[in-house]
C-alpha cells in the first residue's frame, strides 16, 4: 500500500515503514510528486541515526528504552520494565553498558525468590540490551544471552490439586 490515490479527497498518498515505525504523507496532486516525496522522506529517515556518546550509562540507555516502551507496550508491561531497571540501578549504580557483565546481572537476579520473577526480570534486561545494541549499532554482545532461563515449577498445592482432579476423572470412567 505504498502509493495510492485517496478516492474521497482525490489526492495522492504515500506510506512506508522503517524499523517498525510508519511514515506517510498526503496531499500530492500527481503520483510522480508522491513518489519523489516518499523517496526524499526515506533518505531523510535513514540518514538520521541516533548519536551515541562514548560511554553510554545504564541509566541513559534505560531511559531511552523506556521512552520507546511507553509507546510500544501496555501500561502494565511498561511498569514492570520500569521497576526492573530502577531496581537494577539501585543495585549496581549507573555503570557503563560495556562494563556490565553476566556476573553483575546474575548477582541482581539471584536476589529474587522465585524462578518466575528471575525469568521475567532477565527477559526485561535482555530486551533493553537487544534494543540498545540494535538502535545504537553497538559492537557489544548481550550479557543476558549467556544466562540460562530457570525452570519454572508451579507451587506444590497446585500440582496436588491437578493430581486429585485426574484421579477423580479416572474413577468416573
C-alpha positions as a printed NumPy array, in Angstrom:
array([[  0.   ,   0.   ,   0.   ],
       [  2.952,   2.33 ,  -0.682],
       [  1.371,   4.891,  -3.003],
       [ -2.318,   5.251,  -3.765],
       [ -4.945,   7.801,  -4.645],
       [ -7.477,   8.661,  -1.975],
       [-10.883,   8.167,  -3.658],
       [-12.657,  10.667,  -1.404],
       [-10.192,  13.564,  -1.391],
       [ -8.821,  12.884,  -4.887],
       [ -5.206,  13.292,  -3.742],
       [ -2.161,  11.042,  -3.764],
       [ -0.86 ,   9.466,  -0.548],
       [  2.365,   7.634,   0.278],
       [  3.15 ,   5.331,   3.202],
       [  6.172,   3.286,   4.192],
       [  7.612,   1.595,   7.242],
       [ 11.171,   1.802,   8.558],
       [ 12.321,  -0.089,  11.645],
       [  8.756,  -0.897,  12.651],
       [  7.676,   2.75 ,  12.536],
       [  5.176,   4.006,   9.949],
       [  5.69 ,   7.172,   7.907],
       [  3.389,   8.81 ,   5.393],
       [  2.012,  11.981,   3.868],
       [ -0.885,  13.059,   1.695],
       [ -1.98 ,  15.947,  -0.457],
       [  0.038,  15.377,  -3.628],
       [ -1.508,  16.365,  -6.954],
       [  0.274,  13.754,  -9.066],
       [  1.596,  10.278,  -8.489],
       [  5.086,  11.394,  -9.511],
       [  5.104,  14.033,  -6.729],
       [  4.132,  11.391,  -4.176],
       [  6.909,   9.03 ,  -5.354],
       [  9.511,  11.813,  -5.197],
       [  8.367,  12.945,  -1.748],
       [  8.424,   9.342,  -0.447],
       [ 11.987,   8.784,  -1.67 ],
       [ 13.172,  12.052,  -0.128],
       [ 11.494,  11.176,   3.182],
       [ 13.037,   7.674,   3.156],
       [ 16.519,   9.127,   2.67 ],
       [ 15.888,  11.622,   5.463],
       [ 14.673,   8.943,   7.879],
       [ 17.538,   6.566,   7.084],
       [ 20.185,   9.277,   7.41 ],
       [ 19.071,  10.279,  10.909],
       [ 20.99 ,   7.959,  13.207],
       [ 20.775,   8.234,  16.932],
       [ 24.074,   9.607,  18.157],
       [ 25.885,   7.536,  20.75 ],
       [ 28.114,   9.038,  23.329],
       [ 31.456,   7.44 ,  24.023],
       [ 30.271,   5.732,  27.181],
       [ 26.556,   5.393,  27.486],
       [ 25.483,   4.562,  31.009],
       [ 22.776,   2.144,  32.033],
       [ 20.516,   4.966,  33.233],
       [ 20.629,   6.76 ,  29.874],
       [ 20.017,   3.545,  27.96 ],
       [ 17.144,   2.564,  30.256],
       [ 15.506,   5.989,  29.869],
       [ 15.775,   5.821,  26.074],
       [ 14.303,   2.307,  26.027],
       [ 11.513,   3.27 ,  28.428],
       [ 10.554,   6.174,  26.142],
       [ 10.25 ,   3.634,  23.322],
       [  8.49 ,   1.111,  25.558],
       [  5.875,   3.62 ,  26.672],
       [  4.646,   3.888,  23.078],
       [  5.008,   0.212,  22.226],
       [  3.921,  -1.811,  25.266],
       [  0.898,  -1.94 ,  27.516],
       [  0.987,   0.088,  30.72 ],
       [  1.454,  -2.946,  32.941],
       [  4.405,  -4.188,  30.863],
       [  5.935,  -0.711,  30.913],
       [  5.548,  -0.552,  34.699],
       [  7.311,  -3.904,  35.175],
       [ 10.162,  -2.81 ,  32.916],
       [ 10.468,   0.464,  34.83 ],
       [ 10.576,  -1.435,  38.126],
       [ 13.252,  -3.807,  36.792],
       [ 15.555,  -1.049,  35.555],
       [ 15.044,   1.037,  38.693],
       [ 15.966,  -1.852,  40.994],
       [ 18.961,  -2.77 ,  38.796],
       [ 20.202,   0.824,  39.07 ],
       [ 19.805,   0.696,  42.859],
       [ 21.854,  -2.5  ,  42.951],
       [ 24.66 ,  -1.561,  40.531],
       [ 24.519,   2.248,  40.249],
       [ 24.967,   3.816,  36.818],
       [ 27.569,   1.57 ,  35.208],
       [ 28.66 ,   1.897,  31.6  ],
       [ 26.851,  -0.543,  29.322],
       [ 30.132,  -2.019,  28.135],
       [ 31.189,  -2.668,  31.742],
       [ 28.098,  -4.698,  32.65 ],
       [ 28.896,  -8.399,  32.605],
       [ 26.815, -11.531,  33.15 ],
       [ 28.119, -11.729,  36.727],
       [ 26.507,  -8.352,  37.53 ],
       [ 23.2  ,  -9.48 ,  36.096],
       [ 23.38 , -12.833,  37.883],
       [ 24.046, -11.088,  41.203],
       [ 20.984,  -8.903,  40.63 ],
       [ 18.737, -11.765,  39.505],
       [ 19.719, -14.001,  42.422],
       [ 18.059, -11.539,  44.809],
       [ 14.643, -12.795,  43.688],
       [ 12.926, -15.656,  45.484],
       [ 11.129, -17.395,  42.619],
       [ 12.274, -18.587,  39.234],
       [  9.299, -16.93 ,  37.557],
       [ 10.392, -13.473,  38.744],
       [ 14.019, -14.313,  37.864],
       [ 12.989, -15.2  ,  34.302],
       [ 10.765, -12.138,  33.89 ],
       [ 13.47 ,  -9.712,  35.056],
       [ 16.079, -11.492,  32.904],
       [ 13.8  , -11.06 ,  29.903],
       [ 13.305,  -7.343,  30.627],
       [ 17.063,  -6.759,  30.917],
       [ 17.709,  -8.766,  27.763],
       [ 15.129,  -6.694,  25.868],
       [ 16.869,  -3.486,  26.951],
       [ 20.302,  -4.681,  25.837],
       [ 18.997,  -6.001,  22.492],
       [ 17.201,  -2.725,  21.792],
       [ 20.259,  -0.62 ,  22.633],
       [ 22.577,  -2.821,  20.559],
       [ 20.199,  -2.677,  17.593],
       [ 19.355,   1.037,  17.691],
       [ 22.759,   2.425,  18.611],
       [ 24.734,  -0.051,  16.481],
       [ 26.927,  -1.133,  19.393],
       [ 29.513,  -3.819,  18.874],
       [ 28.947,  -5.434,  22.257],
       [ 27.091,  -8.654,  22.971],
       [ 24.021,  -9.001,  25.135],
       [ 25.234, -10.093,  28.599],
       [ 21.849, -11.726,  29.31 ],
       [ 22.275, -14.228,  26.462],
       [ 24.814, -16.173,  28.461],
       [ 22.362, -16.659,  31.332],
       [ 20.057, -19.637,  31.124],
       [ 16.387, -19.489,  31.854],
       [ 15.487, -21.016,  35.212],
       [ 12.929, -23.841,  35.276],
       [  9.541, -22.688,  36.437],
       [  7.891, -25.069,  38.858],
       [  4.303, -24.467,  39.917],
       [  3.603, -24.345,  43.658],
       [  3.105, -27.712,  45.358],
       [ -0.587, -27.135,  46.203],
       [ -1.449, -26.505,  42.535],
       [  0.302, -29.7  ,  41.496],
       [ -1.571, -31.653,  44.168],
       [ -4.939, -30.244,  43.055],
       [ -4.27 , -31.305,  39.446],
       [ -3.362, -34.799,  40.582],
       [ -6.609, -35.035,  42.568],
       [ -8.615, -33.941,  39.516],
       [ -7.013, -36.588,  37.319],
       [ -7.596, -39.303,  39.926],
       [-11.277, -38.341,  40.181],
       [-11.62 , -38.355,  36.4  ],
       [-10.172, -41.874,  36.196],
       [-12.673, -43.205,  38.769],
       [-15.679, -41.956,  36.746],
       [-14.732, -43.857,  33.616]])
